Amino acid sequence: MTRVDSPVVFRWPVRVYWEDTDAGGVVYHSNYLCFMERSRSEWLRAHGVDQARLRVTEGLQFAVVDMQIAWRLPARYDDLLEVTTCLAEVRGASFSFRQSVLRAETLLVDATVRVAALDAATLKPRRLPSILTDRVASIP
């Protein structure tokens, strides 16, 4: 296990659309999970990790296996949000991230998310390949 607590924070903008909200124009709670998923995927992309290629060349895919989340304030239709993602820990077969959803400087949601590496054929946990851990180890 390598505790990372990276000072580098990745930021991904998200606009709230009607499809993200309930009848009152408030973001439905599960949609924050989608916003955070997009930010983690874009974090990987920004660090040169192509998930589709990883699945084909390494037989590897990812799945969220644990999440601690606190919804603090609601977002509403047409809000411009920022989802932050920061690598917190690397284990043999998983990554942990700290994530938050903000409107301007106001914290709406914060979470810790653990993502496991799975064998794409069997969906069983497997070690992260060195091609991935070497790339992640170089993140400041």
N, C-alpha and C positions, 0 to 999 in steps of 0.2 A: 504494500500500500504506500502510495506517495501522496502526501498532503501537498496540495499545490497552492491554494489560496492566492491565485493569480491577481495581481493588481490591475491587469488589463480587463476592461469591461467592454464587451461587445454590445452595441446598441442597434436595435432594429425597429423602424417606425411601423406603426399599425394604425390605420384609420378604422373607426367603428362604423359598420354599415348596418342597415335595418336587419339583415339576416343574422347579425350577431346579438340582437336584442330580443327581449320579451315584449309583450304588448305595451308595456309602459315606457319603452325606449331605453331600458337599462340592460347592460350586457349580461347575458345569461351566464351563470357561473362556469359551466363547462367550456365555454368559448375561450376563457383565459388559458385553458390547457392547450387549445389550438394555437393561440398567439405564442405561447412559450415554446411549443413544438417547432413552429416556423423559425423562431429565433435560434434555437439549438441547431436546426438544420442549416441555417445561414451561417452560424458560427463555424460549423464544420466546413462548409463551402469556402468561407473566408480563410480557413487554414489549409486549403488545398485538399480536402477530403471529399471525394465524390462518392456518395453513398451507393448509387446505382453500380458504379464500377467496383466498389468494394464487395458488393454482393456477388458480382460475376467473377471477379478475379480471386477473391479470398473466401468466398462462400460465407460471408459474414453480414449480419444485419443487426439492428439495435431494437431494443424494447425498453420502455420505462418499467422499472420494477419496484420503485418506491418514490413517493412524493409526500413531502410535508408542505402544506400550503396554508397561508392565512389571507383571507379576503378582508381587506381593511376598509376600503371605500369603493363605491360603484363607479363604473364608467358608463357613459351614455352615448346614444346615437350621435354620430359625427365627431366625437372626441378624437383628437390626434394623440395617440399613446406612443410610448417608447418602451420596448421590452428589452431588458438587459440580461446578458448571459455572461457568467464568469465561471471558469473551471475551478472547482474546489478540491477535487481529489481524483487520483487515478489508482485503480486497483487492478489486479490481474485480469479480471473479466468485466470491469465496469468503470464508468466515469460518474462523478457527481458534479453537479452544477448548482450554483446559486443564481436564482433568477428573480427579477422583479418586473412589475408593470407599473409605469408611472404616467401621469398626465402632468405635463410640465415638470415641476419638481415634487409633485405630490405623489406619495407612495400609495398605490391602490391594492396591489397584491405582491406578496413575496413568497418564495418557495425554494426548497432544496429538492433537487430531482436526481435520482440515481438511474442511469441508463446502462443496461447490461448488453454485452456482446453475445449474440446467439449464432449458432450454426444455422445457416439459411435452410438447409435440408431437413434437419431434425428439430429445429427450434430449441435446442438444448444449449445451456451456457457454455461458452468456450473462452479461452484466453484471447485477449486483444493481440493482434499480430504486431510484430516489431515495427512494421512499416507505419502503423498508426501510432504506437506509443512513442516512437522516435520523433515523429512530427509533433505530437502533443507536448513532448518534453521540451521542445524548443520554444514553446510559447512563453513569453516573459511573464 
